[in-house]
Amino acid sequence: MSEALDLASIALSRGDFPVGCVLVSGDMIVGSGIRSHTRPGDMNELDHAEVSALRDWMERGYPARHMDGGADITAYCNLEPCLMCLGALILNGIKRIVYAYEDVMGGATGLDFSGPLTGAAGPAGSFF
């Protein structure tokens, strides 16, 4: 989690919204990312920390895009993932998400995911 907080600090120092995410397998960081493009004149809603971390994971050559590819990976985020990021994590097989701060405006881990795609338990999200 400290790495995710450090990444959030980097985003903030660049003038971006302070969000960081690391993907961890065992004791090894296999992907990391920060929120970017949140400054006026350079804004988009695609470059979230979780999506950036997934891209980094894929660029490093780790398995992705199949349901068991990320089963042993935990996503550590300083802020609760939004719906887009939660969906991206789930679709890439990430089964465990740990976050430091609840996002009462845009967090998605409290949604009911007991449908056929995720099974009865849904994704496991927890506070750090």
NORURQUI-V74028 format. One line per field, one symbol per residue. burial: I if it has 16 or more other ideal C-beta (glycine too) atoms within 10 Angstrom, else O. A space follows every 10 residues. Layout:
BEGIN
burial = ???
END
This chain:
BEGIN
burial = OOOIIOIIOO IOOOOIIIII IIIIOOOOII IIIIIIOIOO OOOOOOIIII IIIIOIIOOO OIOIOOOOII OOIIIIIIII IIOOIIIIII OIIIIIIIII OOIOOOIIIO OOIOOOOOOO OIIOIOOO
END
